[in-house]
């Protein structure tokens, strides 16, 4: 896709407007890679000057800190901050609420001060500025869609309107789940739960959340987080609804509907 890296930008005496923080899921998870490609496509089409760190990007350390390994978190964070400050990075955009939350709220105490934007907010800004032009025959037009509030974007950072505004731009029929916004239910992957076996209980939390989404009658579940994407997709499989219901990231939906 010919994505510029910071090393190349510096070599060409260019200063990107934003650094696109790809994150571990966006780099290595096959499903999340599609979100990364979709968002990079949008940035290119909207003529945003951006770059990624490429091999210089390490995990933010979020899973390590959530799982209680503070030492490993600080090692990773300091290494990232050294790289970011070395390039004089001011503005970061990321498609992962976990990366967004930790870079925005927890890196400053270690000396990493940046303007950090989640891709939902960034997409809304691009739509408002007219940099994203929608196709009249958008593939999601009129479709019944429900939106899942991810914990780190919603309750942790109070961002509820931006992703819904992005979906509104697609001209869809948005139906809310019973538990949404500040009362939303976690998909089950937050707080490093993504990487461990669940404790014993009556029902898997992602099965419960997916059932709530299916009750709305929506044919598409929109998410804004690679972890939520995994949990909701698994929930659809468990409920045998793979043929009827699909899970998409809002960036994928915008990329598919742009001129």
C-alpha positions as YAML, in Angstrom:
chain: A
units: angstrom
residues:
- id: 1
  name: UNK
  ca: [0.00, 0.00, 0.00]
- id: 2
  name: UNK
  ca: [3.06, 2.24, 0.10]
- id: 3
  name: UNK
  ca: [2.59, 3.54, 3.65]
- id: 4
  name: UNK
  ca: [5.18, 6.15, 4.66]
- id: 5
  name: UNK
  ca: [7.24, 5.52, 7.81]
- id: 6
  name: UNK
  ca: [8.68, 8.20, 10.08]
- id: 7
  name: UNK
  ca: [12.22, 7.21, 9.05]
- id: 8
  name: UNK
  ca: [11.37, 7.85, 5.38]
- id: 9
  name: UNK
  ca: [9.58, 11.12, 6.19]
- id: 10
  name: UNK
  ca: [12.58, 12.44, 8.10]
- id: 11
  name: UNK
  ca: [14.93, 11.36, 5.28]
- id: 12
  name: UNK
  ca: [12.76, 13.32, 2.83]
- id: 13
  name: UNK
  ca: [12.61, 16.38, 5.14]
- id: 14
  name: UNK
  ca: [8.88, 15.94, 5.54]
- id: 15
  name: UNK
  ca: [6.85, 16.47, 8.70]
- id: 16
  name: UNK
  ca: [3.64, 14.42, 8.77]
- id: 17
  name: UNK
  ca: [0.50, 16.06, 10.23]
- id: 18
  name: UNK
  ca: [-0.28, 12.92, 12.23]
- id: 19
  name: UNK
  ca: [1.39, 9.72, 13.32]
- id: 20
  name: UNK
  ca: [-0.87, 6.72, 12.74]
- id: 21
  name: UNK
  ca: [-0.29, 4.38, 15.70]
- id: 22
  name: UNK
  ca: [-1.12, 0.94, 14.30]
- id: 23
  name: UNK
  ca: [-0.98, -1.11, 17.52]
- id: 24
  name: UNK
  ca: [-0.38, -4.84, 18.01]
- id: 25
  name: UNK
  ca: [-3.84, -6.01, 16.89]
- id: 26
  name: UNK
  ca: [-3.75, -3.78, 13.82]
- id: 27
  name: UNK
  ca: [-0.31, -5.14, 12.93]
- id: 28
  name: UNK
  ca: [-0.59, -8.87, 13.65]
- id: 29
  name: UNK
  ca: [-4.25, -9.91, 13.88]
- id: 30
  name: UNK
  ca: [-5.55, -10.91, 10.44]
- id: 31
  name: UNK
  ca: [-9.00, -9.44, 11.00]
- id: 32
  name: UNK
  ca: [-7.68, -6.20, 12.52]
- id: 33
  name: UNK
  ca: [-5.23, -5.77, 9.62]
- id: 34
  name: UNK
  ca: [-8.27, -5.08, 7.43]
- id: 35
  name: UNK
  ca: [-9.21, -2.17, 9.75]
- id: 36
  name: UNK
  ca: [-5.66, -0.82, 9.48]
- id: 37
  name: UNK
  ca: [-5.80, -1.00, 5.67]
- id: 38
  name: UNK
  ca: [-9.23, 0.65, 5.59]
- id: 39
  name: UNK
  ca: [-8.09, 3.53, 7.81]
- id: 40
  name: UNK
  ca: [-4.86, 4.01, 5.82]
- id: 41
  name: UNK
  ca: [-6.96, 4.10, 2.63]
- id: 42
  name: UNK
  ca: [-9.15, 6.84, 4.14]
- id: 43
  name: UNK
  ca: [-6.11, 8.88, 5.22]
- id: 44
  name: UNK
  ca: [-4.64, 8.64, 1.71]
- id: 45
  name: UNK
  ca: [-7.90, 9.52, -0.04]
- id: 46
  name: UNK
  ca: [-8.48, 12.47, 2.32]
- id: 47
  name: UNK
  ca: [-4.93, 13.62, 1.49]
- id: 48
  name: UNK
  ca: [-3.77, 13.61, 5.11]
- id: 49
  name: UNK
  ca: [0.00, 13.70, 5.48]
- id: 50
  name: UNK
  ca: [0.66, 10.83, 7.84]
- id: 51
  name: UNK
  ca: [3.30, 8.24, 8.71]
- id: 52
  name: UNK
  ca: [3.66, 5.14, 10.87]
- id: 53
  name: UNK
  ca: [6.59, 4.05, 13.05]
- id: 54
  name: UNK
  ca: [6.78, 0.62, 11.39]
- id: 55
  name: UNK
  ca: [9.35, -1.62, 13.08]
- id: 56
  name: UNK
  ca: [10.10, 1.11, 15.63]
- id: 57
  name: UNK
  ca: [6.61, 0.77, 17.15]
- id: 58
  name: UNK
  ca: [6.39, -1.42, 20.24]
- id: 59
  name: UNK
  ca: [3.26, -2.51, 22.09]
- id: 60
  name: UNK
  ca: [2.06, 0.39, 24.26]
- id: 61
  name: UNK
  ca: [2.28, -1.88, 27.29]
- id: 62
  name: UNK
  ca: [-1.45, -1.68, 27.98]
- id: 63
  name: UNK
  ca: [-2.02, -5.46, 28.36]
- id: 64
  name: UNK
  ca: [1.06, -5.75, 30.60]
- id: 65
  name: UNK
  ca: [-0.15, -2.97, 32.92]
- id: 66
  name: UNK
  ca: [-3.73, -4.29, 33.02]
- id: 67
  name: UNK
  ca: [-2.43, -7.76, 33.88]
- id: 68
  name: UNK
  ca: [-0.35, -6.29, 36.70]
- id: 69
  name: UNK
  ca: [3.15, -6.32, 35.20]
- id: 70
  name: UNK
  ca: [4.03, -2.70, 35.91]
- id: 71
  name: UNK
  ca: [7.75, -3.25, 35.31]
- id: 72
  name: UNK
  ca: [7.21, -4.50, 31.76]
- id: 73
  name: UNK
  ca: [4.72, -1.70, 31.05]
- id: 74
  name: UNK
  ca: [7.22, 0.98, 32.08]
- id: 75
  name: UNK
  ca: [10.00, -0.59, 29.98]
- id: 76
  name: UNK
  ca: [7.78, -0.60, 26.89]
- id: 77
  name: UNK
  ca: [6.38, 2.86, 27.54]
- id: 78
  name: UNK
  ca: [9.80, 4.46, 28.04]
- id: 79
  name: UNK
  ca: [11.07, 2.90, 24.81]
- id: 80
  name: UNK
  ca: [8.05, 4.20, 22.87]
- id: 81
  name: UNK
  ca: [8.30, 7.66, 24.45]
- id: 82
  name: UNK
  ca: [12.00, 7.86, 23.51]
- id: 83
  name: UNK
  ca: [11.15, 7.10, 19.88]
- id: 84
  name: UNK
  ca: [8.14, 9.46, 19.77]
- id: 85
  name: UNK
  ca: [9.98, 12.34, 21.45]
- id: 86
  name: UNK
  ca: [13.01, 11.70, 19.23]
- id: 87
  name: UNK
  ca: [10.84, 12.41, 16.19]
- id: 88
  name: UNK
  ca: [9.14, 15.34, 17.92]
- id: 89
  name: UNK
  ca: [5.69, 13.77, 17.47]
- id: 90
  name: UNK
  ca: [2.83, 16.09, 18.45]
- id: 91
  name: UNK
  ca: [-0.31, 14.36, 17.17]
- id: 92
  name: UNK
  ca: [-1.18, 10.65, 17.21]
- id: 93
  name: UNK
  ca: [-4.24, 8.92, 15.77]
- id: 94
  name: UNK
  ca: [-5.01, 5.27, 16.54]
- id: 95
  name: UNK
  ca: [-7.76, 2.80, 15.64]
- id: 96
  name: UNK
  ca: [-7.53, 1.02, 19.02]
- id: 97
  name: UNK
  ca: [-9.22, 2.42, 22.16]
- id: 98
  name: UNK
  ca: [-6.69, 0.62, 24.38]
- id: 99
  name: UNK
  ca: [-3.74, 2.32, 22.65]
- id: 100
  name: UNK
  ca: [-5.71, 5.59, 22.64]
- id: 101
  name: UNK
  ca: [-6.46, 5.48, 26.37]
- id: 102
  name: UNK
  ca: [-2.96, 4.61, 27.53]
- id: 103
  name: UNK
  ca: [-1.16, 7.04, 25.19]
- id: 104
  name: UNK
  ca: [-3.55, 9.84, 26.12]
- id: 105
  name: UNK
  ca: [-4.00, 9.29, 29.85]
- id: 106
  name: UNK
  ca: [-1.07, 7.25, 31.15]
- id: 107
  name: UNK
  ca: [1.96, 8.20, 29.03]
- id: 108
  name: UNK
  ca: [2.07, 11.85, 30.23]
- id: 109
  name: UNK
  ca: [3.24, 10.84, 33.74]
- id: 110
  name: UNK
  ca: [6.24, 9.14, 32.09]
- id: 111
  name: UNK
  ca: [7.10, 12.15, 29.91]
- id: 112
  name: UNK
  ca: [5.04, 11.34, 26.82]
- id: 113
  name: UNK
  ca: [2.78, 14.32, 26.10]
- id: 114
  name: UNK
  ca: [0.91, 14.16, 22.81]
- id: 115
  name: UNK
  ca: [-2.42, 15.09, 21.31]
- id: 116
  name: UNK
  ca: [-4.00, 11.65, 20.97]
- id: 117
  name: UNK
  ca: [-7.13, 11.11, 18.86]
- id: 118
  name: UNK
  ca: [-9.15, 7.95, 18.38]
- id: 119
  name: UNK
  ca: [-10.05, 7.19, 14.78]
- id: 120
  name: UNK
  ca: [-13.80, 7.63, 15.50]
- id: 121
  name: UNK
  ca: [-13.21, 11.28, 16.44]
- id: 122
  name: UNK
  ca: [-10.74, 11.76, 13.59]
- id: 123
  name: UNK
  ca: [-13.19, 10.34, 11.02]
- id: 124
  name: UNK
  ca: [-15.93, 12.61, 12.34]
- id: 125
  name: UNK
  ca: [-13.62, 15.62, 11.96]
- id: 126
  name: UNK
  ca: [-12.76, 14.62, 8.37]
- id: 127
  name: UNK
  ca: [-16.47, 14.24, 7.54]
- id: 128
  name: UNK
  ca: [-17.30, 17.62, 9.13]
- id: 129
  name: UNK
  ca: [-14.47, 19.29, 7.18]
- id: 130
  name: UNK
  ca: [-15.74, 17.76, 3.93]
- id: 131
  name: UNK
  ca: [-12.51, 15.80, 3.37]
- id: 132
  name: UNK
  ca: [-14.44, 12.54, 3.19]
- id: 133
  name: UNK
  ca: [-16.89, 12.42, 0.29]
- id: 134
  name: UNK
  ca: [-19.55, 9.75, 0.52]
- id: 135
  name: UNK
  ca: [-20.74, 7.70, -2.43]
- id: 136
  name: UNK
  ca: [-24.44, 8.26, -3.21]
- id: 137
  name: UNK
  ca: [-24.92, 4.51, -3.57]
- id: 138
  name: UNK
  ca: [-23.17, 3.59, -0.30]
- id: 139
  name: UNK
  ca: [-23.18, -0.14, 0.41]
- id: 140
  name: UNK
  ca: [-24.60, 0.41, 3.92]
- id: 141
  name: UNK
  ca: [-27.33, 2.88, 2.98]
- id: 142
  name: UNK
  ca: [-30.60, 2.18, 4.82]
- id: 143
  name: UNK
  ca: [-29.23, -0.92, 6.53]
- id: 144
  name: UNK
  ca: [-30.17, -1.67, 10.12]
- id: 145
  name: UNK
  ca: [-27.03, -1.27, 12.21]
- id: 146
  name: UNK
  ca: [-26.35, -1.42, 15.94]
- id: 147
  name: UNK
  ca: [-23.26, 0.13, 17.50]
- id: 148
  name: UNK
  ca: [-21.24, -1.35, 20.38]
- id: 149
  name: UNK
  ca: [-19.63, 1.17, 22.76]
- id: 150
  name: UNK
  ca: [-16.14, -0.04, 23.63]
- id: 151
  name: UNK
  ca: [-15.21, 0.53, 27.29]
- id: 152
  name: UNK
  ca: [-12.04, 2.53, 26.71]
- id: 153
  name: UNK
  ca: [-13.67, 4.89, 24.25]
- id: 154
  name: UNK
  ca: [-17.03, 5.19, 26.00]
- id: 155
  name: UNK
  ca: [-16.96, 5.03, 29.78]
- id: 156
  name: UNK
  ca: [-13.22, 5.63, 30.14]
- id: 157
  name: UNK
  ca: [-13.06, 8.69, 27.87]
- id: 158
  name: UNK
  ca: [-16.68, 9.80, 27.40]
- id: 159
  name: UNK
  ca: [-16.65, 9.53, 23.59]
- id: 160
  name: UNK
  ca: [-20.16, 8.48, 22.55]
- id: 161
  name: UNK
  ca: [-21.25, 10.92, 19.83]
- id: 162
  name: UNK
  ca: [-18.34, 10.78, 17.36]
- id: 163
  name: UNK
  ca: [-18.79, 7.15, 16.24]
- id: 164
  name: UNK
  ca: [-22.55, 7.60, 15.97]
- id: 165
  name: UNK
  ca: [-22.06, 10.75, 13.85]
- id: 166
  name: UNK
  ca: [-19.76, 8.74, 11.57]
- id: 167
  name: UNK
  ca: [-22.48, 6.09, 11.17]
- id: 168
  name: UNK
  ca: [-25.09, 8.80, 10.54]
- id: 169
  name: UNK
  ca: [-22.99, 9.99, 7.60]
- id: 170
  name: UNK
  ca: [-23.49, 6.54, 6.05]
- id: 171
  name: UNK
  ca: [-27.24, 7.11, 6.01]
- id: 172
  name: UNK
  ca: [-28.01, 3.94, 7.99]
- id: 173
  name: UNK
  ca: [-30.81, 3.04, 10.38]
- id: 174
  name: UNK
  ca: [-29.09, 3.04, 13.77]
- id: 175
  name: UNK
  ca: [-30.79, 0.92, 16.44]
- id: 176
  name: UNK
  ca: [-29.41, 1.06, 19.97]
- id: 177
  name: UNK
  ca: [-28.97, -1.94, 22.25]
- id: 178
  name: UNK
  ca: [-30.72, -1.80, 25.63]
- id: 179
  name: UNK
  ca: [-27.35, -1.31, 27.31]
- id: 180
  name: UNK
  ca: [-25.53, 1.46, 25.47]
- id: 181
  name: UNK
  ca: [-23.52, 4.64, 26.01]
- id: 182
  name: UNK
  ca: [-22.51, 5.04, 29.70]
- id: 183
  name: UNK
  ca: [-24.59, 1.96, 30.51]
- id: 184
  name: UNK
  ca: [-22.89, -0.15, 27.82]
- id: 185
  name: UNK
  ca: [-21.74, -3.71, 28.48]
- id: 186
  name: UNK
  ca: [-18.12, -4.76, 28.03]
- id: 187
  name: UNK
  ca: [-17.50, -7.27, 25.22]
- id: 188
  name: UNK
  ca: [-15.34, -9.27, 27.61]
- id: 189
  name: UNK
  ca: [-11.86, -8.48, 26.22]
- id: 190
  name: UNK
  ca: [-10.88, -5.36, 28.18]
- id: 191
  name: UNK
  ca: [-8.34, -5.23, 31.01]
- id: 192
  name: UNK
  ca: [-6.10, -7.88, 29.36]
- id: 193
  name: UNK
  ca: [-8.92, -10.47, 29.51]
- id: 194
  name: UNK
  ca: [-8.36, -10.87, 25.76]
- id: 195
  name: UNK
  ca: [-5.24, -12.91, 26.54]
- id: 196
  name: UNK
  ca: [-6.40, -15.26, 29.30]
- id: 197
  name: UNK
  ca: [-8.95, -17.94, 30.01]
- id: 198
  name: UNK
  ca: [-12.16, -16.64, 31.52]
- id: 199
  name: UNK
  ca: [-13.15, -17.47, 35.09]
- id: 200
  name: UNK
  ca: [-16.02, -19.88, 35.67]
- id: 201
  name: UNK
  ca: [-19.50, -18.42, 35.27]
- id: 202
  name: UNK
  ca: [-22.90, -19.12, 33.77]
- id: 203
  name: UNK
  ca: [-22.40, -17.43, 30.39]
- id: 204
  name: UNK
  ca: [-19.54, -15.94, 28.39]
- id: 205
  name: UNK
  ca: [-19.76, -12.16, 28.43]
- id: 206
  name: UNK
  ca: [-19.27, -11.89, 24.64]
- id: 207
  name: UNK
  ca: [-22.16, -14.33, 24.10]
- id: 208
  name: UNK
  ca: [-24.35, -12.15, 26.34]
- id: 209
  name: UNK
  ca: [-23.33, -8.95, 24.54]
- id: 210
  name: UNK
  ca: [-23.82, -10.46, 21.08]
- id: 211
  name: UNK
  ca: [-27.29, -11.68, 22.10]
- id: 212
  name: UNK
  ca: [-28.18, -8.06, 23.01]
- id: 213
  name: UNK
  ca: [-26.95, -6.95, 19.58]
- id: 214
  name: UNK
  ca: [-28.96, -9.67, 17.79]
- id: 215
  name: UNK
  ca: [-32.11, -8.68, 19.71]
- id: 216
  name: UNK
  ca: [-32.07, -5.31, 17.93]
- id: 217
  name: UNK
  ca: [-32.69, -7.07, 14.60]
- id: 218
  name: UNK
  ca: [-29.62, -5.38, 13.08]
- id: 219
  name: UNK
  ca: [-27.79, -7.12, 10.27]
- id: 220
  name: UNK
  ca: [-24.54, -5.30, 11.03]
- id: 221
  name: UNK
  ca: [-22.77, -4.67, 14.34]
- id: 222
  name: UNK
  ca: [-20.46, -1.66, 14.17]
- id: 223
  name: UNK
  ca: [-17.45, -1.48, 16.48]
- id: 224
  name: UNK
  ca: [-14.42, 0.76, 16.92]
- id: 225
  name: UNK
  ca: [-11.98, -1.61, 18.63]
- id: 226
  name: UNK
  ca: [-10.05, -4.66, 17.38]
- id: 227
  name: UNK
  ca: [-10.62, -6.51, 20.67]
- id: 228
  name: UNK
  ca: [-14.39, -5.91, 20.54]
- id: 229
  name: UNK
  ca: [-14.29, -7.03, 16.91]
- id: 230
  name: UNK
  ca: [-12.84, -10.42, 17.93]
- id: 231
  name: UNK
  ca: [-15.27, -10.96, 20.81]
- id: 232
  name: UNK
  ca: [-18.39, -9.95, 18.84]
- id: 233
  name: UNK
  ca: [-17.35, -12.03, 15.81]
- id: 234
  name: UNK
  ca: [-16.90, -15.07, 18.11]
- id: 235
  name: UNK
  ca: [-20.29, -14.30, 19.66]
- id: 236
  name: UNK
  ca: [-21.92, -14.34, 16.21]
- id: 237
  name: UNK
  ca: [-20.33, -17.75, 15.50]
- id: 238
  name: UNK
  ca: [-21.54, -19.19, 18.81]
- id: 239
  name: UNK
  ca: [-25.07, -17.99, 17.98]
- id: 240
  name: UNK
  ca: [-24.87, -19.51, 14.46]
- id: 241
  name: UNK
  ca: [-25.62, -16.16, 12.81]
- id: 242
  name: UNK
  ca: [-22.53, -15.87, 10.61]
- id: 243
  name: UNK
  ca: [-24.56, -15.76, 7.39]
- id: 244
  name: UNK
  ca: [-27.07, -13.15, 8.57]
- id: 245
  name: UNK
  ca: [-25.04, -10.76, 10.73]
- id: 246
  name: UNK
  ca: [-21.62, -9.17, 10.10]
- id: 247
  name: UNK
  ca: [-19.28, -7.16, 12.34]
- id: 248
  name: UNK
  ca: [-17.46, -4.17, 10.83]
- id: 249
  name: UNK
  ca: [-15.23, -1.44, 12.19]
- id: 250
  name: UNK
  ca: [-16.52, 2.07, 11.43]
- id: 251
  name: UNK
  ca: [-13.35, 2.73, 9.38]
- id: 252
  name: UNK
  ca: [-14.11, -0.24, 7.13]
- id: 253
  name: UNK
  ca: [-17.65, 1.03, 6.61]
- id: 254
  name: UNK
  ca: [-16.43, 4.52, 5.67]
- id: 255
  name: UNK
  ca: [-13.69, 3.19, 3.36]
- id: 256
  name: UNK
  ca: [-16.26, 1.04, 1.52]
- id: 257
  name: UNK
  ca: [-18.63, 4.02, 1.10]
- id: 258
  name: UNK
  ca: [-16.18, 6.70, -0.05]
- id: 259
  name: UNK
  ca: [-15.94, 8.07, -3.56]
...
